[in-house]
Amino acid sequence: MVVNLSFFLLLLLFVSSANAKATVSISPKTLNRSGDSVAIQWSGVESPSDLDWLGIYSPPNSPHDHFIGYKLLNASSTWRSGSGSISLPLTNLRSNYSFRIFRWTQSEIDPKHLDHDQNPLPGTKHLLAESEEVSFGSGVGKPEQIHLAFEDGVNGMRVTFVAGDGEERFVRYGERKERLGNSAPARGVRYEREHMCNAPANTSIGWRDPGWIFDAVMNNLNGGVKYYYQVGSDSKGWSEIHSFIARDVYSEETIAFMFGDMGCATPYTTFIRTQDESISTLKWILRDIEALGDKPALVSHIDDISYARGYSWVWDEFFAQIEPIASRVPYHVCIGNHEYDFPAQPWKPDWAAWTYGNDGGGECGVPYSMRFNMPGNSSEPTGTKAPPTRNLYYSYDVGSVHFVYISTETNFLRGGRQYEFVKRDLESVDREKTPFVVVQGHRPMYTTSNEVRDAMIRQKMVEHLEPLLVENNVTLALWGHVHRYERFCPMRNNTCGKLWRGSPVHLVIGMAGQDWQPIWEPRPNHPGLPIFPQPEQSMYRTGEFGYTRLVANKEKLTVSFVGNHDGEVHDTVEMLASGEVISGSKDDTVKTVPASATLVGKAESNVSWYVKGAGLMVMGVLLGFIVGFFTKGKKGSTPDNRWIPVKNEET
């Protein structure tokens, strides 16, 4: 009898073990706003493998292979026990989330099922467990992704935000936080899946509902005054109260934070590469803005904004990430290839057929056009069901600087509408009021990177656009697309000048986050050797991530490059109203950057600049590779530079 009972208990234990199932639980089940975290716990995963993974789904009923992202279970330190936990901050996508655990084996890796970086995507054959849903509750209707921009009128400020429905919303604002006595209605718009022009943007795997996009204008502002504001409605809820400094066109000082190609970071792996370095870029810029106190400033993000490339939720991740900055200072943009380019785009001359591809992931400029509302009314038809592409070219004044934004993705040739706008705009600048002019666009007119695909575009820009910049004495031209920082001498037709008047200083500033990097241009007589001499016109170049800071008054405009690895200034150029360029001329053997070149925070120690020897000393191929690939400058930088390695891939 005892033997039979023991046998029965063993059999029961065996059956229970065989029927055991993995479980996954979540806490809390309701979040308040984007950035709140959910704790995900699992147990009962038998014979755990380092390929077991957690899928993140929104909406919760998405097919198994339509996740928005995933995490391998080995991200938990206890995964080998079959149990573990992961904490994930979530962004409000206006629909619930759920989580699923899958078993994935080496034999099931599909070399044809790859992500954007050609890495295998996880398999979904073996579902082990599925969680309950996580919601944002009433937060779905609350405004998020708040960002500011200048309005056409100098006494206005535009605010844009996203909510889950089209019910009426407002902005209320005032000079006192406890009394927001002014109010303005917000206009709501949205775009649909059929507006997308190609995959993945118009497929079920890339499309997610973008919500309603609202914008409102705060009018009758007093220049240089601090205003408080919040957006929303009584029925759906209000945002927290934010503040900004109103634009002052007569300000004695102009401050801007400028960069390109930043993208955003996500707390999970997804179908495309995301940009972790963007976290550092925004961290240092936020430090600088906070140090300014009540001084006004602006951000200029000149291309390749979110790198969503057809996966719509990445736009939500981007705006959630920039909100701490963009809700405080105007956030201005211009269009890049990763927002726009698609096979059927209307303007694609024969010489650019190889250049303009499908870099926009089928978005054809729609999210960019709808989620931002820049000054001016520039637009071009898409040639598809999509609404016209907007925010292509425009300008505005701040203090002593006239800022101009252009599009290198649409027609910029002589005779076109954009060319005529740029010509009229530059010719009409009042140089007594704004002695400095800064032009910004995506693809660079000058670069010493080995970016051969854009060679014809650069040639056409020099032929058509450069004469406008030269004849109208543009001070500074800023470009992105190449994910490096590079400063040129004052340039005119590939030749160095001594003054910026008639020879604008060109900077490539596409180093804010994206880590695909082309090599520098190799020696033409030894193209197979990794030796990259720095051409004479290139004054300073580096593969370091970071951003630039601009400060200007009526006498001087200074641009400084801040490296993300330490948040310090590593290159500076000064342009005087007289036309002189300090630290940017080959004839200057020694220059000192004054403490005033530092825009915010404590003054930096003076930096002595020197010109390196005539030749680049190369000791063997390996040393040549290291010197060429990492940072170096014709003018030396601070002696404690510690440049970090970067990936070497094409843009």
Salt bridges, closest charged atoms under 4 A:
ASP52 OD1 - ARG103 NE 2.49
ASP65 OD1 - HIS66 ND1 2.84
GLU108 OE2 - HIS126 NE2 2.49
ASP117 OD2 - ARG273 NE 2.78
GLU130 OE2 - ARG100 NE 3.41
GLU132 OE2 - LYS29 NZ 2.65
GLU151 OE2 - ARG158 NH2 2.56
ASP165 OD1 - ARG169 NH1 2.98
ASP165 OD2 - LYS236 NZ 3.33
GLU178 OE2 - ARG176 NE 3.10
GLU192 OE2 - ARG190 NE 2.65
ASP209 OD2 - ARG190 NH2 3.09
ASP215 OD1 - ARG158 NH1 2.44
ASP215 OD2 - ARG187 NH2 2.92
GLU253 OE1 - LYS295 NZ 3.26
ASP261 OD2 - HIS483 NE2 3.16
ASP288 OD1 - ARG287 NE 2.90
ASP288 OD2 - ARG549 NH1 2.93
GLU290 OE2 - ARG328 NH1 3.71
ASP294 OD1 - LYS226 NZ 3.63
ASP303 OD2 - HIS442 ND1 2.88
ASP304 OD1 - HIS442 NE2 3.50
ASP316 OD1 - ARG94 NH2 3.04
ASP316 OD1 - ARG371 NH2 3.90
GLU323 OE2 - ARG33 NH2 3.22
ASP341 OD2 - ARG443 NH2 2.91
ASP359 OD2 - ARG453 NH2 3.36
GLU380 OE1 - ARG417 NH2 2.78
ASP397 OD1 - HIS402 ND1 2.48
ASP397 OD2 - LYS433 NZ 3.65
GLU409 OE1 - ARG443 NH2 2.85
ASP425 OD2 - HIS402 NE2 2.63
GLU427 OE2 - LYS423 NZ 2.94
ASP454 OD1 - ARG443 NH1 2.98
ASP454 OD2 - HIS481 NE2 2.77
GLU463 OE1 - LYS460 NZ 3.95
GLU463 OE2 - HIS464 NE2 3.56
ASP515 OD1 - ARG273 NH1 2.59
ASP515 OD2 - LYS647 NZ 3.83
GLU536 OE1 - LYS586 NZ 3.83
GLU544 OE1 - HIS565 ND1 3.22
ASP566 OD2 - HIS565 NE2 3.40
ASP566 OD1 - HIS570 NE2 2.97
ASP571 OD2 - ARG487 NE 2.80
GLU574 OE2 - LYS556 NZ 3.98
ASP587 OD2 - LYS498 NZ 3.57
ASP588 OD1 - LYS591 NZ 3.72
GLU649 OE2 - ARG273 NH2 3.30
